[in-house]
Amino acid sequence: MKHRRVLRAAVTIAVTGALATGMTMVLTTGASAGTTLGAAAAEKGRYFGAAVAVNKLSTSAYTTILNREFNSVVAENEMKWASNEPQQGVFNHSSGDRLVSHAQANGMSVRGHTLLWHAQQPGWAQGMSGSALRNAAINHVTQVASHYRGKIHSWDVVNEAFADGGSGGRRDSNLQRTGNDWIEAAFRAARAADPGAKLCYNDYNTDGINAKSTGIYNMVRDFKSRGVPIDCVGFQSHLGTSLASDYQANLQRFADLGVDVQITELDVMTGGNQANIFGAVTRACLAVSRCTGITTWGVRDCDSWRGSDNALLFDCNGNKKAAYTNVLNALNAGPGIPTTPPTTTPPPTDPPPTTPPPTTGGCSASVSLNSWNGGFVASVKVTAGSAGTNGWNVSVTLPSGASVTNTWSATASGSSGTVRFASVDYNSRLTAGQVAEFGFQGTGSGAGMTPTCTAS
Ligand code: 9MR
């Protein structure tokens, strides 16, 4: 006991001294070696996750490893568009919910994969185009992200939207043909629906500095400069028999743009180099302070989409492979996440609200718009005045021809002309200056809407 008190005092002095001098403290001292992937990663401020086939959660050989080793999960297929919106407007979240419950019961965080992707779309969406598809896609983002609000650590908002090869440009797809702004529209809708989730762009063949990763880098830089809400970039890292020498440098250049980076679908071709590559990827992540976690794309070799590549950390009998040992050792040897962010990181820059918050009674509302040809998503911020609120109403007059098609975090009366949005249970009561957010999606143009707020 006495020892612990002395140690704590020493640590306090060290931390205080470091903060006073503006030094970056790294949390490595005092950490014991983790004996599982999840525990070792957690000691370094990271998660270590696995992609899960939800129907395997009833196989005990599978869940024994999952629950022992991993502290993050992602659905391998069950949160994809074809799975959870099989008919337009008809959502089925049962498998995704099952995974979230399993994660919550076992102290794991959840990555969401994926809101929009050119592949694994339901048949009805594959046949759509133009503003009908754009509206359906944004509605999908809104509905799914709202369903899981507060439960997802990071969402792959958009997956694999860049082309392979040397162009560095976008991949052709039905979504891309709705207009180049489809990606930012998706990110804005996801932010409005789940403000607490980190929003990621995720892709493959980006495991080094190359034309494709540079195309994505330029998009992220552009998004940051214009206030498009992006928080992270996922590097799938489906790897072969070698690792690009600039793997870490590539992660770092993204981190330097002010986004987190995550290794999201790691698996490596079997063979002499497999264990070394797994170790090197882990070291690279830990060397980048904004690399917040690693996910392997499956648990055992036989669970992998790569079949005979034996690409994972556990063999088909559930035994730990040499690659496992290398990853665990790399996690235990690596640095922790600094307690002060690097000074090179600019703060996130979301667009400024259209009206300033009030300083007196009542409430005020401001709207930010994400529009495309034929539709829009409006995110509305309600700020309570000095008296706080027991409830609030926001009125918005829509331009002629526009109508509201769905609303979240408020109840709408009417759908065209002047529409009134009333607070709901969980956001009615605001203290002075407190902000609530709600949103709605509409067809037509939402330009020029000026919300008015009344409080009760
Ligand atoms: O592992 C997934 C496999 O079971 C599916 O059949 C396949 C369908 O396209 O998707 C696999 O997961 C992919 C992931 O969603 C996105 N990146 C590539 C992954 C491997 O193909």
Residues whose N, C-alpha, C, O or C-beta is under 5 A from the ligand:
A	BS01	9MR	E76 A119 W305
